Protein backbone atom coordinates (compact mmCIF):
# COMPACT_ATOMS: atom_id res chain seq x y z
CA UNK A 1 0.00 0.00 0.00
CA UNK A 2 1.58 3.27 -1.07
CA UNK A 3 1.73 6.50 0.95
CA UNK A 4 -0.95 8.13 -1.17
CA UNK A 5 -3.43 5.41 -0.29
CA UNK A 6 -2.48 5.64 3.40
CA UNK A 7 -3.71 9.23 3.50
CA UNK A 8 -6.83 8.68 1.44
CA UNK A 9 -10.29 8.02 2.77
CA UNK A 10 -12.48 5.01 2.12
CA UNK A 11 -14.97 5.14 -0.70
CA UNK A 12 -18.65 5.18 0.26
CA UNK A 13 -20.13 2.41 -1.89
CA UNK A 14 -23.90 2.61 -1.67
CA UNK A 15 -26.71 3.82 -3.84
CA UNK A 16 -28.65 4.84 -0.75
CA UNK A 17 -26.76 8.07 -0.15
CA UNK A 18 -29.56 10.62 -0.19
CA UNK A 19 -30.36 10.80 3.53
CA UNK A 20 -26.68 10.98 4.52
CA UNK A 21 -25.93 13.65 1.93
CA UNK A 22 -28.90 15.52 3.34
CA UNK A 23 -27.45 15.09 6.84
CA UNK A 24 -23.97 16.22 5.80
CA UNK A 25 -25.47 19.18 3.95
CA UNK A 26 -27.51 20.01 7.03
CA UNK A 27 -24.46 19.85 9.29
CA UNK A 28 -22.57 22.18 6.98
CA UNK A 29 -25.46 24.63 6.82
CA UNK A 30 -25.69 24.65 10.63
CA UNK A 31 -21.95 24.68 11.34
CA UNK A 32 -22.07 27.81 13.53
CA UNK A 33 -25.19 26.63 15.39
CA UNK A 34 -23.61 23.24 16.06
CA UNK A 35 -20.38 24.65 17.44
CA UNK A 36 -22.26 27.13 19.63
CA UNK A 37 -24.54 24.40 20.98
CA UNK A 38 -21.59 22.15 21.81
CA UNK A 39 -19.74 25.01 23.53
CA UNK A 40 -22.78 25.68 25.67
CA UNK A 41 -23.01 22.01 26.65
CA UNK A 42 -19.42 21.94 27.87
CA UNK A 43 -19.89 25.26 29.63
CA UNK A 44 -22.87 23.86 31.56
CA UNK A 45 -20.65 22.14 34.13
CA UNK A 46 -20.08 19.06 31.95
CA UNK A 47 -16.44 18.07 32.36
CA UNK A 48 -15.35 15.98 29.39
CA UNK A 49 -13.74 12.58 29.96
CA UNK A 50 -9.96 12.85 29.90
CA UNK A 51 -9.97 10.74 26.74
CA UNK A 52 -12.32 8.54 24.74
CA UNK A 53 -12.64 6.76 21.42
CA UNK A 54 -15.85 6.33 19.45
CA UNK A 55 -16.61 3.59 16.92
CA UNK A 56 -18.77 4.97 14.10
CA UNK A 57 -20.65 3.21 11.31
CA UNK A 58 -21.48 4.96 8.04
CA UNK A 59 -24.37 3.23 6.25
CA UNK A 60 -24.83 5.94 3.65
CA UNK A 61 -28.35 6.49 4.94
CA UNK A 62 -27.27 6.73 8.58
CA UNK A 63 -24.15 7.78 10.55
CA UNK A 64 -24.11 6.69 14.18
CA UNK A 65 -21.84 5.65 17.06
CA UNK A 66 -22.00 1.98 18.01
CA UNK A 67 -19.57 2.04 20.93
CA UNK A 68 -17.73 4.54 23.12
CA UNK A 69 -14.59 3.47 24.96
CA UNK A 70 -13.42 5.47 27.98
CA UNK A 71 -10.09 3.60 28.13
CA UNK A 72 -8.87 3.91 24.51
CA UNK A 73 -6.11 1.54 23.50
CA UNK A 74 -5.11 2.51 19.97
CA UNK A 75 -3.01 5.66 20.26
CA UNK A 76 -0.31 3.98 18.19
CA UNK A 77 -2.76 3.82 15.25
CA UNK A 78 -3.11 7.61 15.02
CA UNK A 79 -1.31 9.59 12.33
CA UNK A 80 1.92 10.90 13.97
CA UNK A 81 1.09 14.30 12.45
CA UNK A 82 -1.79 14.60 14.95
CA UNK A 83 0.54 14.50 17.98
CA UNK A 84 0.58 18.34 18.34
CA UNK A 85 -3.24 18.27 18.58
CA UNK A 86 -3.02 15.55 21.23
CA UNK A 87 -0.44 17.53 23.20
CA UNK A 88 -2.54 20.70 23.21
CA UNK A 89 -5.64 18.74 24.26
CA UNK A 90 -3.74 17.05 27.12
CA UNK A 91 -2.56 20.44 28.35
CA UNK A 92 -6.16 21.69 28.32
CA UNK A 93 -7.39 18.57 30.14
CA UNK A 94 -4.71 18.81 32.85
CA UNK A 95 -5.43 22.50 33.32
CA UNK A 96 -9.11 21.70 33.93
CA UNK A 97 -8.25 18.93 36.39
CA UNK A 98 -5.49 20.64 38.38
CA UNK A 99 -3.65 23.64 37.04
CA UNK A 100 -0.59 22.84 39.19
CA UNK A 101 -0.42 19.13 38.33
CA UNK A 102 2.95 18.02 36.99
CA UNK A 103 3.14 14.26 37.69
CA UNK A 104 0.88 11.56 36.23
CA UNK A 105 0.90 7.88 37.11
CA UNK A 106 -0.37 5.86 34.15
CA UNK A 107 -1.92 2.49 35.04
CA UNK A 108 -2.25 0.15 32.02
CA UNK A 109 -3.93 -3.17 31.44
CA UNK A 110 -2.20 -6.26 32.80
CA UNK A 111 -0.89 -7.21 29.36
CA UNK A 112 2.76 -8.04 28.69
CA UNK A 113 2.35 -10.13 25.54
CA UNK A 114 -0.08 -7.87 23.65
CA UNK A 115 2.57 -5.79 21.93
CA UNK A 116 0.05 -3.72 19.95
CA UNK A 117 -1.51 -2.56 23.21
CA UNK A 118 1.88 -1.80 24.74
CA UNK A 119 2.73 0.34 21.68
CA UNK A 120 -0.41 2.35 22.47
CA UNK A 121 0.71 2.81 26.08
CA UNK A 122 4.12 3.99 24.90
CA UNK A 123 2.53 6.46 22.48
CA UNK A 124 0.24 7.79 25.21
CA UNK A 125 3.21 8.17 27.55
CA UNK A 126 5.07 10.14 24.87
CA UNK A 127 2.08 12.44 24.31
CA UNK A 128 1.87 13.16 28.04
CA UNK A 129 5.60 13.86 28.22
CA UNK A 130 5.43 16.22 25.24
CA UNK A 131 2.66 18.07 27.11
CA UNK A 132 5.16 18.81 29.90
CA UNK A 133 4.01 16.05 32.26
CA UNK A 134 6.31 13.80 34.26
CA UNK A 135 4.98 10.28 33.64
CA UNK A 136 5.65 6.90 35.22
CA UNK A 137 3.82 3.64 34.53
CA UNK A 138 2.49 1.79 37.54
CA UNK A 139 1.52 -1.80 36.85
CA UNK A 140 -0.99 -3.93 38.76
CA UNK A 141 0.54 -7.18 37.47
CA UNK A 142 0.34 -9.48 40.51
CA UNK A 143 3.76 -11.06 39.89
CA UNK A 144 5.65 -7.82 39.21
CA UNK A 145 7.99 -7.36 42.16
CA UNK A 146 10.55 -5.04 40.56
CA UNK A 147 10.68 -2.63 37.62
CA UNK A 148 10.62 -4.35 34.24
CA UNK A 149 11.66 -2.81 30.91
CA UNK A 150 10.06 -4.14 27.73
CA UNK A 151 11.42 -3.57 24.24
CA UNK A 152 8.63 -3.09 21.70
CA UNK A 153 8.57 -3.84 17.95
CA UNK A 154 8.93 -0.09 17.29
CA UNK A 155 12.23 -0.26 19.24
CA UNK A 156 10.71 1.92 21.97
CA UNK A 157 11.12 0.75 25.54
CA UNK A 158 8.42 0.68 28.18
CA UNK A 159 9.30 0.58 31.88
CA UNK A 160 6.67 -1.00 34.13
CA UNK A 161 6.97 -0.42 37.89
CA UNK A 162 5.06 -2.11 40.71
CA UNK A 163 2.18 -0.05 42.06
CA UNK A 164 2.56 0.87 45.74
CA UNK A 165 -0.17 1.81 48.24
CA UNK A 166 0.69 3.84 51.34
CA UNK A 167 -2.21 5.18 53.34
CA UNK A 168 -4.59 6.95 50.93
CA UNK A 169 -1.95 7.39 48.26
CA UNK A 170 -0.75 5.24 45.35
CA UNK A 171 2.68 5.63 43.81
CA UNK A 172 5.68 3.89 42.34
CA UNK A 173 9.02 3.96 44.11
CA UNK A 174 10.25 7.54 44.43
CA UNK A 175 7.31 9.03 42.52
CA UNK A 176 4.10 10.32 44.09
CA UNK A 177 1.68 11.46 41.35
CA UNK A 178 -0.75 14.37 41.32
CA UNK A 179 -3.12 12.47 39.01
CA UNK A 180 -3.69 8.74 38.43
CA UNK A 181 -4.63 8.05 34.80
CA UNK A 182 -6.32 4.71 34.20
CA UNK A 183 -5.84 2.93 30.90
CA UNK A 184 -7.20 -0.25 32.45
CA UNK A 185 -10.92 -0.85 31.90
CA UNK A 186 -11.36 -2.72 35.23
CA UNK A 187 -13.25 -5.62 33.62
CA UNK A 188 -12.47 -7.84 36.59
CA UNK A 189 -13.60 -5.34 39.20
CA UNK A 190 -12.42 -2.33 41.16
CA UNK A 191 -8.93 -3.08 42.51
CA UNK A 192 -8.76 -2.63 46.31
CA UNK A 193 -5.42 -0.84 45.87
CA UNK A 194 -7.26 2.02 44.15
CA UNK A 195 -10.20 2.29 46.55
CA UNK A 196 -10.44 5.35 48.81
CA UNK A 197 -7.44 7.03 47.23
CA UNK A 198 -7.17 10.77 47.85
CA UNK A 199 -5.50 11.49 44.52
CA UNK A 200 -7.62 12.27 41.47
CA UNK A 201 -8.28 9.06 39.50
CA UNK A 202 -9.38 9.52 35.89
CA UNK A 203 -11.51 8.07 34.49
CA UNK A 204 -13.22 7.40 37.83
CA UNK A 205 -13.47 3.82 39.07
CA UNK A 206 -17.24 3.69 38.63
CA UNK A 207 -17.00 3.79 34.82
CA UNK A 208 -14.90 0.63 34.59
CA UNK A 209 -16.56 -2.33 32.88
CA UNK A 210 -17.17 -4.08 36.19
CA UNK A 211 -20.01 -1.59 36.82
CA UNK A 212 -20.59 0.38 33.60
CA UNK A 213 -23.37 -0.74 31.22
CA UNK A 214 -23.60 0.08 27.53
CA UNK A 215 -27.38 0.27 27.83
CA UNK A 216 -27.03 3.04 30.44
CA UNK A 217 -24.58 4.89 28.22
CA UNK A 218 -26.77 4.69 25.12
CA UNK A 219 -29.71 5.98 27.15
CA UNK A 220 -27.65 9.13 27.69
CA UNK A 221 -26.62 9.20 24.04
CA UNK A 222 -30.23 8.94 22.85
CA UNK A 223 -31.12 11.98 24.95
CA UNK A 224 -28.16 13.93 23.56
CA UNK A 225 -29.09 12.95 20.01
CA UNK A 226 -32.69 14.04 20.61
CA UNK A 227 -31.65 17.43 22.01
CA UNK A 228 -29.13 18.00 19.22
CA UNK A 229 -31.62 16.97 16.52
CA UNK A 230 -34.17 19.45 17.83
CA UNK A 231 -31.57 22.21 17.53
CA UNK A 232 -30.90 21.60 13.84
CA UNK A 233 -34.24 19.99 12.89
CA UNK A 234 -33.30 16.46 11.82
CA UNK A 235 -34.67 13.00 12.56
CA UNK A 236 -32.56 11.73 15.51
CA UNK A 237 -32.67 8.22 14.06
CA UNK A 238 -30.17 9.35 11.42
CA UNK A 239 -27.51 9.62 14.13
CA UNK A 240 -28.80 7.28 16.85
CA UNK A 241 -28.87 3.45 16.84
CA UNK A 242 -32.08 2.07 18.34
CA UNK A 243 -31.53 -0.36 21.21
CA UNK A 244 -33.28 -2.50 23.79
CA UNK A 245 -32.24 -4.74 26.64
CA UNK A 246 -33.83 -7.35 28.86
CA UNK A 247 -33.04 -9.12 32.11
CA UNK A 248 -30.35 -11.61 32.94
CA UNK A 249 -29.46 -14.35 30.49
CA UNK A 250 -27.44 -17.55 30.68
CA UNK A 251 -26.42 -18.65 27.20
CA UNK A 252 -25.13 -22.06 28.32
CA UNK A 253 -28.27 -22.93 30.28
CA UNK A 254 -30.54 -21.25 27.69
CA UNK A 255 -32.12 -19.13 30.41
CA UNK A 256 -33.68 -15.80 29.39
CA UNK A 257 -33.93 -16.79 25.73
CA UNK A 258 -37.61 -15.93 25.35
CA UNK A 259 -37.10 -12.38 26.60
CA UNK A 260 -34.11 -12.02 24.29
CA UNK A 261 -36.01 -13.34 21.26
CA UNK A 262 -39.03 -11.12 21.97
CA UNK A 263 -36.84 -8.02 22.22
CA UNK A 264 -34.93 -8.90 19.05
CA UNK A 265 -38.26 -9.21 17.22
CA UNK A 266 -39.51 -5.87 18.58
CA UNK A 267 -36.27 -4.11 17.65
CA UNK A 268 -36.22 -5.58 14.13
CA UNK A 269 -39.78 -4.32 13.58
CA UNK A 270 -38.83 -0.82 14.79
CA UNK A 271 -35.82 -0.77 12.42
CA UNK A 272 -37.97 -2.01 9.54
CA UNK A 273 -40.41 0.88 10.05
CA UNK A 274 -37.53 3.37 9.68
CA UNK A 275 -36.16 1.50 6.66
CA UNK A 276 -39.58 1.71 5.06
CA UNK A 277 -39.79 5.44 5.84
CA UNK A 278 -36.43 6.09 4.15
CA UNK A 279 -36.80 3.49 1.35
CA UNK A 280 -33.74 1.57 2.54
CA UNK A 281 -33.45 -1.61 0.41
CA UNK A 282 -31.50 -3.66 2.98
CA UNK A 283 -32.39 -6.27 5.56
CA UNK A 284 -32.52 -4.98 9.14
CA UNK A 285 -30.28 -6.74 11.63
CA UNK A 286 -29.60 -6.57 15.35
CA UNK A 287 -26.28 -6.71 17.16
CA UNK A 288 -26.44 -8.68 20.40
CA UNK A 289 -23.44 -7.89 22.58
CA UNK A 290 -22.30 -7.95 26.17
CA UNK A 291 -23.76 -5.01 28.08
CA UNK A 292 -20.34 -4.53 29.66
CA UNK A 293 -16.99 -5.12 28.02
CA UNK A 294 -14.74 -4.35 25.11
CA UNK A 295 -12.27 -5.90 22.66
CA UNK A 296 -15.08 -6.97 20.31
CA UNK A 297 -15.84 -10.09 22.38
CA UNK A 298 -19.32 -11.43 23.09
CA UNK A 299 -20.84 -10.04 19.89
CA UNK A 300 -23.20 -11.61 17.36
CA UNK A 301 -25.41 -10.37 14.53
CA UNK A 302 -28.96 -11.72 14.11
CA UNK A 303 -31.60 -11.11 11.44
CA UNK A 304 -34.55 -12.84 13.11
CA UNK A 305 -35.70 -13.90 16.55
CA UNK A 306 -35.53 -17.53 15.40
CA UNK A 307 -31.74 -17.27 15.20
CA UNK A 308 -31.66 -16.71 18.97
CA UNK A 309 -33.66 -19.85 19.68
CA UNK A 310 -31.50 -21.89 17.28
CA UNK A 311 -28.05 -20.97 18.65
CA UNK A 312 -25.73 -23.98 18.66
CA UNK A 313 -23.36 -24.85 21.47
CA UNK A 314 -20.35 -23.19 19.80
CA UNK A 315 -22.27 -19.94 19.37
CA UNK A 316 -23.57 -20.06 22.94
CA UNK A 317 -20.07 -20.70 24.28
CA UNK A 318 -18.72 -17.71 22.36
CA UNK A 319 -21.48 -15.52 23.81
CA UNK A 320 -21.06 -16.76 27.38
CA UNK A 321 -17.91 -14.84 28.30
CA UNK A 322 -15.90 -11.77 27.36
CA UNK A 323 -12.47 -10.36 28.18
CA UNK A 324 -10.54 -12.18 30.94
CA UNK A 325 -13.21 -14.90 30.96
CA UNK A 326 -15.81 -12.66 32.60
CA UNK A 327 -19.27 -14.23 32.34
CA UNK A 328 -21.87 -12.46 30.22
CA UNK A 329 -25.17 -12.25 32.09
CA UNK A 330 -26.60 -9.11 30.48
CA UNK A 331 -26.68 -8.08 26.83
CA UNK A 332 -27.67 -4.99 24.91
CA UNK A 333 -29.62 -5.38 21.68
CA UNK A 334 -28.53 -2.63 19.32
CA UNK A 335 -29.72 -1.69 15.86
CA UNK A 336 -27.20 -3.03 13.39
CA UNK A 337 -25.72 -0.18 11.37
CA UNK A 338 -24.25 -1.20 8.02
CA UNK A 339 -20.86 0.12 6.99
CA UNK A 340 -20.66 0.88 3.29
CA UNK A 341 -17.17 2.34 3.42
CA UNK A 342 -14.42 0.37 1.71
CA UNK A 343 -10.66 0.73 1.74
CA UNK A 344 -8.15 0.17 -1.04
CA UNK A 345 -8.32 -1.49 -4.42
CA UNK A 346 -9.66 -4.74 -2.97
CA UNK A 347 -12.65 -3.05 -1.35
CA UNK A 348 -11.96 -4.11 2.24
CA UNK A 349 -14.77 -3.11 4.60
CA UNK A 350 -13.88 -0.18 6.88
CA UNK A 351 -15.28 1.86 9.76
CA UNK A 352 -13.96 5.06 11.37
CA UNK A 353 -12.78 5.27 14.98
CA UNK A 354 -12.48 8.82 16.34
CA UNK A 355 -10.17 9.74 19.24
CA UNK A 356 -10.77 12.62 21.61
CA UNK A 357 -8.84 14.16 24.49
CA UNK A 358 -10.71 16.58 26.72
CA UNK A 359 -13.52 17.83 24.42
CA UNK A 360 -11.34 18.01 21.32
CA UNK A 361 -11.16 15.63 18.37
CA UNK A 362 -7.46 14.78 18.05
CA UNK A 363 -7.36 12.05 15.42
CA UNK A 364 -8.61 8.67 14.44
CA UNK A 365 -8.18 5.72 12.15
CA UNK A 366 -10.15 3.35 9.99
CA UNK A 367 -10.63 -0.17 11.28
CA UNK A 368 -10.25 -2.27 8.12
CA UNK A 369 -11.07 -5.95 7.59
CA UNK A 370 -10.51 -7.87 4.37
CA UNK A 371 -12.69 -10.90 5.20
CA UNK A 372 -15.63 -9.36 7.08
CA UNK A 373 -18.85 -8.07 5.53
CA UNK A 374 -20.78 -4.81 5.68
CA UNK A 375 -23.03 -6.12 8.45
CA UNK A 376 -20.36 -7.80 10.59
CA UNK A 377 -18.22 -6.88 13.57
CA UNK A 378 -14.85 -5.59 12.30
CA UNK A 379 -13.17 -5.64 15.71
CA UNK A 380 -12.00 -9.20 15.17
CA UNK A 381 -8.80 -11.13 14.35
CA UNK A 382 -7.48 -10.09 10.95
CA UNK A 383 -8.27 -6.40 11.43
CA UNK A 384 -5.75 -3.70 10.54
CA UNK A 385 -5.74 0.07 10.92
CA UNK A 386 -5.23 3.02 8.60
CA UNK A 387 -4.74 6.55 10.05
CA UNK A 388 -7.38 9.18 9.36
CA UNK A 389 -5.99 12.41 7.88
CA UNK A 390 -7.78 14.35 10.61
CA UNK A 391 -5.34 17.20 11.18
CA UNK A 392 -7.58 19.94 9.79
CA UNK A 393 -10.69 18.39 8.32
CA UNK A 394 -12.18 17.14 11.59
CA UNK A 395 -12.89 20.74 12.60
CA UNK A 396 -12.79 22.68 9.35
CA UNK A 397 -15.57 21.75 6.92
CA UNK A 398 -15.47 23.28 3.46
CA UNK A 399 -18.87 24.43 2.19
CA UNK A 400 -17.38 25.00 -1.28
CA UNK A 401 -16.98 21.25 -1.73
CA UNK A 402 -19.55 18.48 -2.04
CA UNK A 403 -21.27 17.37 1.19
CA UNK A 404 -19.48 14.01 1.09
CA UNK A 405 -16.04 15.42 0.22
CA UNK A 406 -13.37 14.31 2.69
CA UNK A 407 -13.25 17.49 4.81
CA UNK A 408 -17.02 17.50 5.17
CA UNK A 409 -17.36 13.80 5.88
CA UNK A 410 -14.62 14.01 8.49
CA UNK A 411 -16.36 17.01 10.02
CA UNK A 412 -19.54 14.93 10.23
CA UNK A 413 -17.54 12.19 11.96
CA UNK A 414 -16.23 14.77 14.43
CA UNK A 415 -19.70 16.12 15.20
CA UNK A 416 -21.20 12.68 15.92
CA UNK A 417 -18.15 11.66 17.95
CA UNK A 418 -18.44 14.78 20.09
CA UNK A 419 -22.11 14.01 20.72
CA UNK A 420 -21.01 10.57 21.89
CA UNK A 421 -18.40 12.23 24.12
CA UNK A 422 -21.03 14.53 25.61
CA UNK A 423 -23.16 11.49 26.45
CA UNK A 424 -20.15 9.94 28.20
CA UNK A 425 -19.63 13.15 30.19
CA UNK A 426 -23.23 13.01 31.38
CA UNK A 427 -22.83 9.34 32.22
CA UNK A 428 -19.70 10.01 34.31
CA UNK A 429 -21.11 13.05 36.07
Secondary structure, DSSP 4 states (H G I P E B T S, - for coil): --HHHHTS--EE--S--HHHHHHHHHHHHTHHHHHHHHHHHHHTT-PPPSEEEEEEEE-SS-EEEEEEESS---GGGS-GGGHHHHHHHHHHHHHHH-TT--EEEEEE-S-SS-HHHHHHHHHHHHHHHHTT-EEEEEE--TT--S-EEEE-TTS-EEEEEE-EEETTEEEETTEE-SEEEEE---TT---GGGTT-SSEEES-GGGSTTT--HHHHHHHHHHHHHHHHHHHT--GGGG---EEE-S--BTTTTBTHHHHHHHHHHHHHHHHHHHHHTT--S---EEEEESS--TT-SEEEESSHHHHHT--HHHHHHTSB-GGG-B---EEEEE-----EEETTTTEEEEEEEEEETTEEEEEEEEEESS--TTS--SSTT-EEEE---TTTTT---TTS-TTSHHHHHHHHHHHHHHHHHHHHHHH-
